[in-house]
Amino acid sequence: MDAMEFFQLSSGKWRSQRTTHHLAFKRTEAGESEIQVQALAADDPQVIAICQLHEVDPKLAIGGAYVTWQGAMGWDREDENHEGSTVFALVPDADHPRQGSLLRERGYAEIVPVVGQYHMDDENALVLTTEYETMSSVERFWFVSSSIRMRSSTVKRFGGFSTATFCTEFRIADASGEEELAKPAENVVQRAEYFSFFGG
């Protein structure tokens, strides 16, 4: 699988359950969101525009994705919300098609245009590393099944890790908008709620 195939498999609507570890405070925060993913062809105007934004030849891109999200976290203030959208463009390395640059309209840790480095690992997970001016992030996405996707991320700033996040994402509609008939088993949801990748 290459990264474009991964985005195509991710197309549709997802419900994400998140646990974020705030390492400096030694506390965790729960949250939920809905995420909509639309795979984009290489000649899509949005992919071309992102390439031009980053001064990259659009002919080098193999496609991308348009992603929107809306959610809430446990520590949110009344006027705070977590919603937005972004566009990705994939530009693989000429000699290694399973790795390359991921051009983004906005980053994960800073809301600015950014270029990350991606690769598909031996388990067909997508790993994205992004360096910002004041921090860096590593994200890993992988499928448990066609309708269950996992995501982990760490953000490092000021010489140490500041947050670590784990998400379980359930597909609730496919790329055509048709709702999924299968619902996640109750015990899967309960496990995800208490999951910690620091050991238990």
RAVENHU-V174748 format. One record per helix or strand. SS is the DSSP state (A for helix, B for strand). FROM is the first residue (numbers start at 0). TO is the last residue. Records with the same first field share a line. If there is no record, write none. Layout:
BEGIN
SS=FROM-TO + FROM-TO
END
This chain:
BEGIN
A=2-9 + 44-52 + 57-59 + 185-192
B=11-21 + 26-39 + 62-72 + 81-91 + 98-103 + 113-119 + 125-130 + 134-144 + 147-156 + 159-172 + 178-178
END
